[in-house]
Amino acid sequence: MQTVVQKWGNSLGIRIPSVYAKEFELKNGSFVDISVEEGKQIIVPKRNSLEDLMAKVSMENIHEPVETGSSVGKEEW
């Protein structure tokens, strides 16, 4: 599939066809990593690891426990 390189401000950009955006769960504002391997540009969606996500938790943004009521089956807490 081909796409066109276009000037956006002082940079160049490409449009990612919707079929690929859906396949790789890309949305407006998604981060990607760009690398070069053997003369080819490789664009890979950035995926956060659990460690990346947990590093963003602080005492300022942590929420209080959520009560869900008493057990209704064989749940063990």
Secondary structure, 3 states (H helix, E strand, C coil): CCCCEEEECCEEEECCCHHHHHHCCCCCCCCEEEEEECCEEEEEECCCCHHHHHHCCCCCCCCCCCCCCCCCCCCCC
